[in-house]
Amino acid sequence: MVKDSGARNRARYTARLLRGDAIPTATTAGLLLGALGLVYMLAVRTVWGQKLDAASLGYVTPWRRIIGGLAELANAWLPTMLAAAALGVGIAALWRKNWRRVLAALLTVAASSYLSQLLKISLPRPFLGAHGYVVNTFPSGHASATTALVIAILLLWPGGPPRGAVVTGAALVAFGASCTVLTYAHRASDPVGSILLAGAVSLVVTLALRVPLRPAAEVGYPVSPPRSARTTWRR
């Protein structure tokens, strides 16, 4: 009886979190998708945008001489290392029976990677003079995978990621995106678009699957329930 009452209280607490997160999550996803479209329209489909995009390769040339080798290694191995880390926290989440959160992580990675390739194939890239080229590289597949894997790890982090993990994840995303430019594989707009895409996909997935952005409210994680739940559990 006590356990049933506590479970109901925690379920109601989780439902309140989901309702409170729904509108901000949907709004943020829409803003990210809008920003993705804006980056494409300005950086890819305008003369001055292509010129600025091409200039990004010149800006990174001095850094390429210093850390070009590291950037090549990062391009080759960073997604693989992140995938291994995601697998580890994913197995731990399965052990705790957090099936929905694991599914959200998997869908985030799969959908981000698929959509980045689909957009790269589908979006036209006009040739607009000296700074143009006909092969579309927007968005970057490497940057999409890196960003999605970092998000997956944070989604699966037991009890929710600490601030240090979030900062480290953001740094890895920025580093991976920079490496695609340092190796001349992409211009700057490509990884920027990938980050926006993966971020939007993760928000849509968590919203569709009703996965709280604050996982401490979920059964199976260390829970800090509302006062009524805590009182019930003490009886």
N, C-alpha and C positions, 0 to 999 in steps of 0.2 A: 504494500500500500504506500509506504513512504517512498520507495523507489519509483513507483508509477507516478506519484505526484511530482516528484523531482524531475522526472523525464518530461512530463507535460509542461512544467514551468520552463525548462530549458528549450523545449520546442517552441513555446510561445515567444520566448526571448529571441530565438533565432529568426522566427517569422517577423518580429518587429525590426530586426536588423536588415532583413531582406527588403522589407517595405521601405525603410529609410534609405537604403542604398540604391534602389531601383532608378529613381529619377536622376540623381547625380551620375550614376553609371551610364545610363542611356545618353544623357546630355554630353558627357565626356567622350563617349564613343563617337557620337555624331560630330563633335568638334574635331576629333582626330581624323575622321574620314574627310571632313571638309578641308582640313589642313593638307591632307594627302593630295586631294584634287587640286588645291591651290598651288602646291609645290610643283606638281606636274605641269599645270597650265603655264606657270611663270618660268620655270627653269628649263622646260623641254620645248615649249611651243612659242617662245618669244626669242627674238634675236639677242636682246640684251641679257636674257636669262641664260641662253646657251653660252654667251660670252663670259658671264660671271662663273658659270659652271666649269667651263674650260680653264678659267683662271685658277680654280681651286687646285688643279694639278701643279701649277707653277708655285703656288704657296707652300706646298708640301715637299717640293724638291730638296730644300736644305735638310729637312728632317729625314728624307729618304736616304740620304748619304750616311746618316748616323744610325738609324734604326731600321733600314730597309730589310735587312736579314731577319730581324725579329718580326717585322710585319708579315713577311712571307711565311714564317713559321706559324704565326697566329692565324693567318688565313687558312693554313692547312690543318691545324690541330685544335684551335679554340672551340669550334662547334662540336668536335668529337669529345673533348674534355668536358664540355658542358652537358653533353648528352649522357656521359657516364655519371656525372653528378646528379642529373635529373633522374636517371635510372635508380640510383641509390635512394634518394628521398622518395621516389615513387614506390619502391618496394616497401619502405618503412610505412608509407601511407596505406598501402594495401594491407599490411599487417594490422594496422589500426582500423581496417575496414572503412576507409574513407573513399568509397568507390566513386562518388560523384566528383570529388576534387581531383582524383586521378584522371577521370574521363575529361574533365575540363582542361587539365594540363596537356593531355594527349591531343585533344582537338585544337588547342591553341597552337601547338607546334605544327601539326599536320595542315591545318587550314592556312596558317601564315605562310608556310613554305609553298603550298599549292597555289595560293592566290598571288604570291610574288612572281611565280613563274608564269601564271596565266596572264597577269598584267604585263609582264615583260614581252610576252608573245603578242598580246592583243593591242596594246596601246601604240598608236603611230608616233613616230619621231620624225618630224619634218627636217629636211636639210636646209638650214637657214644661213648658208654662207661659210666663211672660213672656219668658224667654230662648230659647225655642225657635222654630224655623221649619221649614217642611215640605219645603223643597227641600234635598236632600243635596248638600253641596259637599266631602265627604271622599272621597278625598284631592284635593289641588290638582293640576290638570293642568300648570299652569305650573311649579310646583316639581318635579314629577316629571320634566318635560323638562329643566329646568336641571340637576338632580342627575344624571340619566342621561347628559347630554352631557358634563358635567365628568368623570364616571367614564370615559366613552368616550375622552376626550382623554388621561387618565392611562393607560388601558390601551394606547393606541397610541403613547405617548411612547417614542422610540427609546432602548433600553437601560434603560427604567424611569424613572419621573419622579423628579427630584431633590426634596429636601425642600421647597424653595421653591415648586415647582409644586404639591405636595400641599397646602401651607398656603394658597396662592393659590386653589386649587380649592375648598377647604373654605370660605374666606372668600366666594367667589362664590356657593356654595350657600346659605350663611347669609344673604347679602345678598339673593339672589333670593327666598328664603323670606320674609324680613322684608318685602320690597316687596309681596308678595301680601296681607299684613295691613295694611301702611301705606295701601294703596289701598282698603281695606275690601272687597277681592274675596273674602277668606277670613278665617276665624278661625284662631287659632294652631294648633289641632290638625290642620288640613288640610295645611299644608306639612310639619309634623312627620311625619305619616303618609306623605307623598310621599317624603321622604328615606329613611324606613325601607323603603318599598316598592322604590325604585330600588336601594338598597344590597343588599337581599336578592336582587333579580332579577339583578344583576351577578354576585353570588357563585354563584348557581345556574347561570348561563350559563357562567361560566368553568370551573366544576366539570364541567358536562356536556360541554363542548368540550375538556376537558383542556388548558386554557390556564394555564400557570404564572402565579402572582401576581408572580413575580420574573422578568420577561422577559429578563433578561441571560442566562438559561440557554437561550434559544431560538436556533436557527440563524437568522442574518440580523441579529442584534443584536451589539454588541460583547460578546464572551464572556469570562468568567473561569472556564475549566473547572477541574476538579479536578487535583490534582498529576499523576496518571497521564496525563491528556490533555495537560497542558503539556509533560511530559517527552517524550511521543510526537511532539509537533509540533516539538520542537527537533532531532530526529534528522534 
